């Protein structure tokens, strides 16, 4: 019983989205992180249909339709499908051979020789370029029509909360994995200048915990009365 309570109430557990209907393949934040419709956050191309742009990618609510959120990790790259077929995710800005912190991302035609298209999917759920730089969702939520969006950038892994840098991949067929197979370096604890997702992430988790507590109270009352 106590193990069950621990698993339910442990604040470190992820509050995964529960109502996503996006056709796979897609890459999304492992935690829902306050997506208003509880559908999660997917890698996304800006625009829709004939207005799709392959520059300045974003993180967007995982929509019920549209082929602009379909991406998958393969052979050290993040490849596109459907509307992004033959395109791969690429860091925009580099200085002295290193990807710049805060760099936005594009989705040009795939080029396996381009180092700015080289990403590894790590066992801790991060997707990294040049080992210490992580693919990261922005902390701020913006309106995007009837949906919501966040920025998508490259940041130093240790400067960002896990909620905004841990990614899951859902494959065609519906199987989901919450981490890759690449053994990456351990991310040190953030001590200063951190981008925090606690404000946006903990509220969804606390609502979940309150619901669980309410259900437990009802169940306990029933057991006592019985």
N, C-alpha and C positions, 0 to 999 in steps of 0.2 A: 504493500500500500504506500509506504513512504517513498519507495523508488518511483512509483507512478506519480506521486505528488511532485517529486523533484523534477522529473522530466517535463511535467506540465508547466511548472512555475519558474524553472531556471531562466533568468533573464538573458542568458547567453544564447538561447535557442533562437533560430531564425523564424520570422513570421512570414512564411512563404505565401505567395499569392494563391488564391483558391478558385478564381473564376476565369482564368485565362482561356480564351478560345482561339488563339492565334494558330493558324496552320503551321506546323513545323516545316523546315528547321528554323530555329531562332535561338539567339543568345540573349539572356535576360539576367538582371540582378537576381541573386539568390533570394534576397529578402524583398518583400513588397515595398518597404520604405515609404509608407504613406501614399502610395498611388491611390487616388480617391475612389476608383472603381474596383480596387483589389484585383487588378489584372496583371500587375507587375510592370517592369520597365524593360523594354527591348531595345537593342541596337537598331537604329532607324536612319533612313535617308530622308533628307528634307524634301518637301513637296509630295505630290501624289499623282499617279497616272502619268500623263504627258508632261507634267511640271516637275517631275523628279529631278533632283540635283545630286551630283556625285561629289559634292564638296561640303565641308562643314557639317559632318554627321552629328546626330544628336541621340539622346536616349528618350524614348517615347513610350507612352502607354502601349502595352501589347494589344494591338487592335484585333478585332474579330475578322477583318478581311484586309486585302491590300497586300501586295507582294514586296513592299519596301522595308519590311522588318525581317527578312529571311537571310540569316547568316549562319555560318558554321565553321568551327575550327578544323583545319586539316593541314597536315604536313608543314607545321610551323607558320601557318598563315590563317587569317580570318577571311574566309571566302563568302561571296554573296550567292544567292539563289533567286529564282523568279525574276523580279525587276532588276536585281543586282547581279544576275548571272554573268560570269566572266570578269567580275569586278572584285577587288580585295581591299580591305581596310589598310590605310597608310597614314602614318604620322606626317603632319604638314611641315613642321619647323625643325631644323637641325642647325647646330652651330659647332664647328670644329669636330664634326663626325658624331656628335652626341645629340640625341633628341632633346629639344628644349622643354623644360617644365612648363606646363600650360598649353602645350601644342594642341591644336584642334586636329581633326582627322577627316580624311577624304576617302573616297572609294573609287580609285582609278582602275583601269584594266590591270588584271593580275600580272605581276612580273616577279617570278621566283628569284631573280637575281637582285632585286631591290631590297636593301637592308631595312628600309623604312616600312616594309610590308612584313617583316619577320616578327611574329608574335609567338610566345609559348604559353600554353595553358597549364598552369601549375597545380600541384597537389593541394595547395591551400585555396584554390578557387580563383586566384588572380590570373589575369592575362597580361603578360609583360613583354616589353620591348627593351632590349639592351639590359636585361636582368633586373635592374633596380627601379625601372619606370613602369608604372601600372596604368592600365586602361581604367578610367575612373568616371563615374557619373557625378554631375554637379550636385551640390547640397541644396540648391534653390529650385523650386518647382515653378514652372511657368504654364500659363494656359495655352492650349494648342487646339483651338476650336472646342469641340465637346470632350477632348482628351487633355492630357497633360504632357509636359516635356521637361527634360533637364539637359544641361550642357554635357558634352562628351569630350574629355581631354586626356592628355597624358600627364601624370603627376608622379612625384617621388612616392613610392609605396608607403613609406613610414610616416608620411605627412597626412594620410587619409584614413578615416575610419574604415573598418572592415566592411561595414554595410554598403559602402559606395564603391568597393573595389573587388567584391566577390561575385563571380559570374557562374551561371548555370547554362547548360546547353541541352536543348530538347531536340532530339533527332526525329526524322521522318519515321512514323510509327508510334511516336509518343513517349519513347523512353527518355528519361531525363537524368543527367549526371551533374553533380554539383562541384566537380573538380576535374582537372586534367591529370596527366600521368607524368609531367615533367617535374623533377625534383629541383625546385628553385631555392635560393637562399632564404633564410628565415628573416621575416620583416621585423626590425626592432620596434619596441614600443615607442609611440609618438610622445615626445616630451614638450615640444614647443612648435608654434606655427601650424597646428593641426587643422585640417578641414574636418569638422565634426559632423557626423550624420546622426548623433544621438538625439538631437532635438526632433528631427523628423522621423527617426527610426523607432525610438522608444515608445512613442505614443501609440503606434499600431500594436506593439507588443504588449503595452500595459492594458489596452482595451481587450486583447485576447486573454490576458491573465485575469482580468476582472470577470469576463464571461465564464472562464473556467471555475473561478471561485464561487460564482453564483450557482453554477450547475452542481458543484460539489456540496454546497450548503443545502440545496434542495434534496440531493441524494442522501446526505447524512440525516436530514430531518425525516425522510421517508424510512430509512433503516431503523432509526430510533423508535418511530411510531409503530413500525411493524413488529 
